Structures are given as structure tokens and as C-alpha cells.
Amino acid sequence: MSSPPLVASTAGLVALSAVVVAGVIWLIIVAVRLTKSPRNRPNPSVDLVDQARELKALGQIQEAVFLVRGETGMSQRAAARFVNRL
């Protein structure tokens, strides 16, 4: 007794392909979001705040932003906001 061959319908293949593609897109979105917002952001030390504040007072805002980025790993935008709030 042989079983009948499996016959895949076109609609079934299209639906399966759509589910697989949606799953891959979802995984890509999750991976991008996880890389953009790290879970363990370091807090700036008191010395770093003092150094950045001093640079800002001297008019060297870009240097202060660069210092904060290098020490904490913050993005350009986050470091600029941090320095502007000092």
C-alpha cells in the first residue's frame, strides 16, 4: 500500500512563504532595536561631569561631547544633550 504523493497547492506555498518572510523581518527588527538601545548604559562619573562642565565653560562644547562619548559609549545625540544640560 503506497500513500498518495503530497501535492502542495499554490495558495499554501504563498501563505507559508509569507509567514516565513514575516518572521525574518520581525527578527531583523528585534535585532536592530537591541543594538540601538544597550541595556547596561554606564553612568558618568563625577570626574567626567566636572571635566565636561569645565570644557563647556571654556566654550569647547564639541570636545566635551567627544569626551562624554568616549567615556560612556553614548551616541552623539545623547552626549550632546548631556553636555547641554550641564
TIMI-2910 file (N, C-alpha, C, CB; in pm, 1 decimal, decimal comma, always signed):
<rs>
+----------+----------+----------+----------+----------+----------+----------+----------+----------+----------+----------+----------+------+
!      n_x !      n_y !      n_z !     ca_x !     ca_y !     ca_z !      c_x !      c_y !      c_z !     cb_x !     cb_y !     cb_z ! resn !
+----------+----------+----------+----------+----------+----------+----------+----------+----------+----------+----------+----------+------+
!    +83,0 !   -116,1 !     +0,0 !     +0,0 !     +0,0 !     +0,0 !    +88,4 !   +123,6 !     +0,0 !    -95,0 !     -0,9 !   +119,6 !  Met !
!    +75,6 !   +201,3 !   -100,9 !   +153,0 !   +324,6 !   -108,0 !    +60,5 !   +442,7 !    -79,9 !   +221,9 !   +339,8 !   -247,1 !  Ser !
!   +120,0 !   +541,2 !    -15,1 !    +41,0 !   +660,4 !    +17,0 !    +44,2 !   +754,4 !   -102,7 !    +95,1 !   +731,7 !   +145,4 !  Ser !
!    -58,5 !   +838,3 !   -115,7 !    -62,8 !   +929,4 !   -230,4 !    +47,0 !  +1035,8 !   -214,7 !   -204,1 !   +996,7 !   -243,0 !  Pro !
!   +103,8 !  +1081,3 !   -324,3 !   +208,8 !  +1184,1 !   -316,1 !   +152,3 !  +1315,2 !   -260,6 !   +271,9 !  +1208,2 !   -455,6 !  Pro !
!   +237,6 !  +1386,7 !   -189,4 !   +194,8 !  +1515,2 !   -135,8 !   +188,7 !  +1616,9 !   -248,6 !   +289,9 !  +1563,1 !    -23,6 !  Leu !
!    +80,6 !  +1684,6 !   -254,4 !    +62,5 !  +1787,2 !   -355,5 !    +44,8 !  +1918,9 !   -282,5 !    -59,4 !  +1756,0 !   -449,1 !  Val !
!   +135,3 !  +2010,5 !   -306,9 !   +128,0 !  +2141,4 !   -242,3 !    +52,9 !  +2236,8 !   -332,2 !   +269,0 !  +2196,2 !   -210,3 !  Ala !
!    -43,8 !  +2302,8 !   -273,9 !   -119,3 !  +2399,6 !   -352,8 !    -42,4 !  +2530,9 !   -359,5 !   -260,3 !  +2421,9 !   -292,8 !  Ser !
!    -67,9 !  +2605,4 !   -460,7 !     -1,0 !  +2734,1 !   -477,9 !    -36,2 !  +2828,8 !   -363,7 !    -39,0 !  +2797,1 !   -612,7 !  Thr !
!   -161,0 !  +2828,4 !   -322,4 !   -203,5 !  +2915,3 !   -212,8 !   -133,2 !  +2877,6 !    -83,4 !   -355,2 !  +2908,2 !   -194,3 !  Ala !
!   -114,5 !  +2750,0 !    -61,7 !    -45,6 !  +2704,4 !    +59,0 !   +100,4 !  +2747,2 !    +59,9 !    -55,1 !  +2552,8 !    +71,1 !  Gly !
!   +167,0 !  +2738,0 !    -53,9 !   +306,8 !  +2780,4 !    -63,3 !   +321,1 !  +2930,8 !    -44,4 !   +365,6 !  +2739,5 !   -197,9 !  Leu !
!   +228,2 !  +3006,2 !    -98,8 !   +231,5 !  +3151,4 !    -83,6 !   +211,7 !  +3188,7 !    +62,9 !   +123,5 !  +3218,2 !   -171,7 !  Val !
!   +118,3 !  +3123,8 !   +129,7 !    +92,5 !  +3152,0 !   +270,7 !   +213,4 !  +3115,6 !   +356,1 !    -31,5 !  +3075,7 !   +319,0 !  Ala !
!   +273,6 !  +3001,7 !   +329,2 !   +392,2 !  +2960,0 !   +404,2 !   +507,7 !  +3057,0 !   +381,1 !   +433,9 !  +2817,5 !   +364,2 !  Leu !
!   +526,5 !  +3099,4 !   +258,6 !   +632,5 !  +3195,4 !   +227,8 !   +608,7 !  +3327,6 !   +300,5 !   +641,2 !  +3219,0 !    +75,9 !  Ser !
!   +484,7 !  +3371,9 !   +305,2 !   +452,1 !  +3497,3 !   +373,0 !   +482,0 !  +3488,2 !   +522,0 !   +305,0 !  +3533,2 !   +351,1 !  Ala !
!   +452,3 !  +3376,2 !   +583,0 !   +479,4 !  +3357,9 !   +725,8 !   +629,3 !  +3357,1 !   +751,6 !   +415,9 !  +3227,4 !   +777,1 !  Val !
!   +703,7 !  +3289,2 !   +668,0 !   +849,5 !  +3283,5 !   +685,3 !   +910,5 !  +3422,8 !   +667,6 !   +912,9 !  +3183,7 !   +584,5 !  Val !
!   +869,0 !  +3496,2 !   +566,0 !   +921,2 !  +3630,7 !   +541,8 !   +885,5 !  +3723,2 !   +657,9 !   +866,0 !  +3687,4 !   +409,2 !  Val !
!   +764,4 !  +3715,4 !   +708,8 !   +723,8 !  +3798,6 !   +822,6 !   +808,6 !  +3767,1 !   +945,2 !   +574,5 !  +3777,8 !   +854,7 !  Ala !
!   +837,6 !  +3639,9 !   +966,8 !   +922,0 !  +3601,2 !  +1079,5 !  +1063,0 !  +3654,5 !  +1066,9 !   +925,9 !  +3451,4 !  +1092,3 !  Gly !
!  +1119,3 !  +3649,8 !   +948,6 !  +1255,1 !  +3701,2 !   +926,7 !  +1258,0 !  +3852,3 !   +947,2 !  +1305,2 !  +3665,2 !   +784,5 !  Val !
!  +1159,1 !  +3923,3 !   +896,3 !  +1152,4 !  +4068,6 !   +914,5 !  +1140,7 !  +4102,9 !  +1062,0 !  +1033,7 !  +4128,0 !   +836,6 !  Ile !
!  +1058,9 !  +4030,1 !  +1134,8 !  +1043,4 !  +4053,5 !  +1278,7 !  +1175,5 !  +4032,7 !  +1351,2 !   +935,9 !  +3960,7 !  +1337,4 !  Trp !
!  +1250,5 !  +3928,3 !  +1317,5 !  +1380,5 !  +3903,9 !  +1380,6 !  +1479,4 !  +4016,6 !  +1350,9 !  +1438,0 !  +3770,2 !  +1333,2 !  Leu !
!  +1477,5 !  +4067,9 !  +1229,6 !  +1566,2 !  +4178,4 !  +1193,9 !  +1531,3 !  +4303,4 !  +1275,0 !  +1557,0 !  +4208,3 !  +1042,6 !  Ile !
!  +1403,8 !  +4332,7 !  +1287,6 !  +1360,6 !  +4449,8 !  +1364,6 !  +1402,5 !  +4437,2 !  +1510,1 !  +1208,6 !  +4467,7 !  +1355,2 !  Ile !
!  +1383,9 !  +4320,9 !  +1568,6 !  +1423,3 !  +4299,3 !  +1708,6 !  +1574,2 !  +4316,1 !  +1724,1 !  +1379,7 !  +4158,4 !  +1756,8 !  Val !
!  +1651,2 !  +4262,1 !  +1631,7 !  +1797,2 !  +4272,8 !  +1640,4 !  +1842,6 !  +4418,3 !  +1629,8 !  +1863,8 !  +4188,9 !  +1530,2 !  Ala !
!  +1781,7 !  +4495,3 !  +1542,0 !  +1818,4 !  +4636,4 !  +1526,7 !  +1783,7 !  +4714,2 !  +1652,1 !  +1748,0 !  +4698,1 !  +1405,0 !  Val !
!  +1668,0 !  +4689,0 !  +1708,6 !  +1628,9 !  +4760,5 !  +1831,0 !  +1720,1 !  +4727,0 !  +1947,4 !  +1484,9 !  +4727,8 !  +1868,1 !  Arg !
!  +1763,0 !  +4603,1 !  +1957,8 !  +1851,9 !  +4565,6 !  +2067,4 !  +1988,4 !  +4630,8 !  +2053,6 !  +1867,1 !  +4414,8 !  +2073,5 !  Leu !
!  +2034,9 !  +4650,3 !  +1932,2 !  +2165,7 !  +4713,5 !  +1914,7 !  +2158,5 !  +4864,4 !  +1935,1 !  +2221,0 !  +4682,7 !  +1775,9 !  Thr !
!  +2043,2 !  +4925,2 !  +1914,2 !  +2031,3 !  +5069,4 !  +1930,8 !  +2017,0 !  +5111,9 !  +2076,3 !  +1914,2 !  +5119,6 !  +1852,4 !  Lys !
!  +1964,1 !  +5028,5 !  +2160,1 !  +1945,0 !  +5067,3 !  +2299,5 !  +2007,3 !  +4963,4 !  +2392,0 !  +1795,3 !  +5084,6 !  +2331,2 !  Ser !
!  +2135,1 !  +4981,6 !  +2421,3 !  +2200,5 !  +4885,9 !  +2509,6 !  +2138,5 !  +4886,4 !  +2648,7 !  +2348,9 !  +4916,3 !  +2518,9 !  Pro !
!  +2132,6 !  +4772,5 !  +2709,9 !  +2067,8 !  +4757,4 !  +2840,4 !  +2151,7 !  +4814,2 !  +2954,8 !  +2038,8 !  +4611,1 !  +2866,7 !  Arg !
!  +2281,4 !  +4807,2 !  +2943,8 !  +2367,2 !  +4846,9 !  +3055,6 !  +2445,9 !  +4972,4 !  +3019,8 !  +2463,4 !  +4732,5 !  +3093,9 !  Asn !
!  +2380,2 !  +5084,4 !  +3024,6 !  +2447,0 !  +5210,6 !  +2995,0 !  +2525,9 !  +5254,0 !  +3117,9 !  +2344,5 !  +5320,3 !  +2952,8 !  Arg !
!  +2652,4 !  +5285,9 !  +3098,0 !  +2731,6 !  +5329,8 !  +3212,6 !  +2691,7 !  +5469,5 !  +3256,0 !  +2880,2 !  +5325,8 !  +3179,6 !  Pro !
!  +2693,1 !  +5492,3 !  +3385,9 !  +2664,2 !  +5624,9 !  +3438,5 !  +2791,9 !  +5706,7 !  +3439,5 !  +2603,1 !  +5616,6 !  +3580,4 !  Asn !
!  +2783,3 !  +5832,8 !  +3401,2 !  +2903,2 !  +5915,4 !  +3401,6 !  +2951,4 !  +5940,5 !  +3543,9 !  +2876,7 !  +6048,2 !  +3330,5 !  Pro !
!  +3082,3 !  +5938,5 !  +3561,2 !  +3139,6 !  +5961,1 !  +3693,2 !  +3137,9 !  +6110,5 !  +3725,8 !  +3283,7 !  +5905,4 !  +3700,5 !  Ser !
!  +3160,2 !  +6141,6 !  +3852,3 !  +3163,9 !  +6280,6 !  +3895,6 !  +3279,2 !  +6353,5 !  +3826,8 !  +3177,8 !  +6289,6 !  +4049,2 !  Val !
!  +3393,7 !  +6286,3 !  +3813,7 !  +3508,4 !  +6348,2 !  +3746,0 !  +3476,0 !  +6381,4 !  +3600,3 !  +3630,4 !  +6255,1 !  +3752,4 !  Asp !
!  +3406,2 !  +6291,0 !  +3533,5 !  +3369,5 !  +6315,5 !  +3394,9 !  +3276,0 !  +6434,9 !  +3384,7 !  +3304,3 !  +6191,6 !  +3333,8 !  Leu !
!  +3180,4 !  +6443,7 !  +3474,7 !  +3087,6 !  +6557,1 !  +3474,9 !  +3164,4 !  +6686,8 !  +3496,4 !  +2979,2 !  +6539,5 !  +3584,3 !  Val !
!  +3257,6 !  +6686,7 !  +3590,3 !  +3337,7 !  +6807,3 !  +3616,6 !  +3421,8 !  +6845,9 !  +3494,8 !  +3429,2 !  +6785,1 !  +3738,5 !  Asp !
!  +3483,6 !  +6747,6 !  +3431,2 !  +3565,4 !  +6775,9 !  +3312,7 !  +3479,9 !  +6831,1 !  +3199,4 !  +3638,7 !  +6649,0 !  +3266,3 !  Gln !
!  +3364,0 !  +6768,9 !  +3175,8 !  +3275,2 !  +6814,4 !  +3068,5 !  +3221,7 !  +6953,4 !  +3099,1 !  +3158,6 !  +6715,9 !  +3048,9 !  Ala !
!  +3188,2 !  +6979,8 !  +3223,6 !  +3139,0 !  +7111,5 !  +3263,1 !  +3246,8 !  +7218,7 !  +3240,9 !  +3094,5 !  +7109,8 !  +3411,0 !  Arg !
!  +3370,7 !  +7184,5 !  +3273,9 !  +3481,6 !  +7278,3 !  +3254,6 !  +3502,9 !  +7307,5 !  +3105,9 !  +3611,2 !  +7222,1 !  +3316,8 !  Glu !
!  +3500,5 !  +7202,9 !  +3023,2 !  +3515,9 !  +7223,6 !  +2878,8 !  +3402,8 !  +7309,6 !  +2823,3 !  +3520,3 !  +7088,8 !  +2805,4 !  Leu !
!  +3281,8 !  +7287,5 !  +2870,7 !  +3167,6 !  +7366,4 !  +2824,5 !  +3184,5 !  +7511,8 !  +2865,2 !  +3035,6 !  +7310,0 !  +2880,8 !  Lys !
!  +3231,8 !  +7534,7 !  +2986,6 !  +3252,3 !  +7672,1 !  +3033,6 !  +3357,8 !  +7744,2 !  +2950,2 !  +3293,5 !  +7672,2 !  +3181,1 !  Ala !
!  +3453,4 !  +7669,4 !  +2898,4 !  +3557,9 !  +7727,2 !  +2813,0 !  +3512,9 !  +7742,8 !  +2667,9 !  +3682,7 !  +7640,8 !  +2818,2 !  Leu !
!  +3389,0 !  +7703,6 !  +2638,6 !  +3336,9 !  +7713,9 !  +2502,9 !  +3372,9 !  +7596,3 !  +2413,6 !  +3386,1 !  +7839,0 !  +2440,5 !  Gly !
!  +3429,6 !  +7492,8 !  +2470,4 !  +3470,7 !  +7375,7 !  +2392,3 !  +3364,2 !  +7265,8 !  +2403,8 !  +3609,6 !  +7322,9 !  +2440,8 !  Gln !
!  +3248,8 !  +7295,7 !  +2348,8 !  +3134,6 !  +7205,6 !  +2362,5 !  +3157,1 !  +7075,1 !  +2286,9 !  +3007,4 !  +7273,5 !  +2312,6 !  Ile !
!  +3210,3 !  +7082,5 !  +2165,5 !  +3233,9 !  +6960,3 !  +2087,5 !  +3335,0 !  +6869,2 !  +2156,5 !  +3283,1 !  +6995,6 !  +1946,5 !  Gln !
!  +3436,2 !  +6928,9 !  +2218,9 !  +3534,0 !  +6848,9 !  +2292,5 !  +3469,6 !  +6781,6 !  +2412,7 !  +3651,6 !  +6936,1 !  +2337,8 !  Glu !
!  +3378,1 !  +6852,4 !  +2477,7 !  +3306,7 !  +6794,5 !  +2592,0 !  +3219,5 !  +6677,0 !  +2547,1 !  +3219,9 !  +6901,8 !  +2661,7 !  Ala !
!  +3153,3 !  +6694,2 !  +2433,6 !  +3069,7 !  +6586,2 !  +2379,3 !  +3156,7 !  +6466,3 !  +2343,9 !  +2990,9 !  +6634,6 !  +2254,4 !  Val !
!  +3270,2 !  +6492,8 !  +2280,3 !  +3362,3 !  +6385,0 !  +2243,4 !  +3411,5 !  +6310,1 !  +2367,8 !  +3482,2 !  +6441,7 !  +2164,5 !  Phe !
!  +3443,5 !  +6384,2 !  +2473,5 !  +3488,4 !  +6323,6 !  +2598,8 !  +3380,5 !  +6233,3 !  +2657,9 !  +3527,2 !  +6432,2 !  +2699,7 !  Leu !
!  +3258,3 !  +6283,7 !  +2663,0 !  +3146,7 !  +6205,7 !  +2719,8 !  +3121,9 !  +6080,7 !  +2636,8 !  +3017,7 !  +6291,3 !  +2727,0 !  Val !
!  +3125,1 !  +6093,6 !  +2504,7 !  +3104,6 !  +5976,6 !  +2418,1 !  +3212,4 !  +5871,8 !  +2441,0 !  +3103,2 !  +6018,5 !  +2270,7 !  Arg !
!  +3337,8 !  +5916,8 !  +2451,3 !  +3448,0 !  +5822,8 !  +2468,8 !  +3443,6 !  +5749,9 !  +2601,5 !  +3578,3 !  +5894,6 !  +2456,3 !  Gly !
!  +3399,0 !  +5818,0 !  +2704,4 !  +3398,2 !  +5757,0 !  +2837,8 !  +3275,1 !  +5670,8 !  +2864,6 !  +3406,7 !  +5864,6 !  +2942,4 !  Glu !
!  +3161,9 !  +5706,0 !  +2803,8 !  +3037,9 !  +5635,0 !  +2835,9 !  +2984,5 !  +5547,9 !  +2724,0 !  +2933,8 !  +5732,6 !  +2873,7 !  Thr !
!  +3026,4 !  +5574,3 !  +2599,7 !  +2970,7 !  +5499,0 !  +2487,4 !  +2837,1 !  +5553,2 !  +2441,2 !  +2955,6 !  +5354,5 !  +2524,7 !  Gly !
!  +2800,2 !  +5673,2 !  +2488,1 !  +2673,7 !  +5734,1 !  +2446,3 !  +2679,8 !  +5768,4 !  +2298,1 !  +2642,8 !  +5860,8 !  +2530,1 !  Met !
!  +2564,3 !  +5782,5 !  +2238,5 !  +2557,7 !  +5827,9 !  +2099,9 !  +2589,9 !  +5977,1 !  +2094,9 !  +2417,3 !  +5799,2 !  +2038,1 !  Ser !
!  +2612,3 !  +6027,6 !  +1974,9 !  +2641,1 !  +6170,3 !  +1957,2 !  +2526,9 !  +6254,9 !  +2013,0 !  +2664,0 !  +6203,1 !  +1807,9 !  Gln !
!  +2407,0 !  +6215,1 !  +1980,6 !  +2289,0 !  +6291,1 !  +2023,3 !  +2273,1 !  +6289,6 !  +2175,1 !  +2163,1 !  +6234,7 !  +1957,4 !  Arg !
!  +2288,7 !  +6172,6 !  +2236,1 !  +2273,0 !  +6161,9 !  +2381,2 !  +2382,6 !  +6239,2 !  +2454,3 !  +2274,8 !  +6014,7 !  +2424,4 !  Ala !
!  +2504,5 !  +6231,3 !  +2404,3 !  +2615,2 !  +6303,6 !  +2468,8 !  +2596,2 !  +6454,0 !  +2454,7 !  +2750,8 !  +6261,5 !  +2408,1 !  Ala !
!  +2548,5 !  +6499,9 !  +2340,0 !  +2524,2 !  +6643,1 !  +2321,3 !  +2414,6 !  +6692,0 !  +2416,3 !  +2484,9 !  +6672,6 !  +2174,8 !  Ala !
!  +2309,8 !  +6613,1 !  +2431,7 !  +2204,2 !  +6650,8 !  +2527,9 !  +2258,8 !  +6656,0 !  +2669,3 !  +2086,6 !  +6551,7 !  +2521,2 !  Arg !
!  +2342,5 !  +6558,6 !  +2703,2 !  +2402,3 !  +6553,5 !  +2836,6 !  +2485,9 !  +6677,7 !  +2862,4 !  +2488,4 !  +6427,5 !  +2852,6 !  Phe !
!  +2571,2 !  +6713,5 !  +2766,4 !  +2657,6 !  +6830,4 !  +2783,0 !  +2574,3 !  +6958,6 !  +2788,8 !  +2760,1 !  +6838,4 !  +2668,0 !  Val !
!  +2471,6 !  +6970,6 !  +2705,5 !  +2387,4 !  +7090,0 !  +2705,9 !  +2314,7 !  +7108,0 !  +2837,8 !  +2287,0 !  +7083,6 !  +2593,1 !  Asn !
!  +2286,7 !  +6999,9 !  +2908,1 !  +2214,7 !  +7009,1 !  +3036,2 !  +2306,8 !  +7039,2 !  +3153,8 !  +2140,0 !  +6880,0 !  +3063,0 !  Arg !
!  +2437,2 !  +7039,4 !  +3130,6 !  +2529,7 !  +7068,8 !  +3239,5 !  +2525,3 !  +7216,1 !  +3276,0 !  +2671,7 !  +7028,4 !  +3201,4 !  Leu !
+----------+----------+----------+----------+----------+----------+----------+----------+----------+----------+----------+----------+------+
</rs>
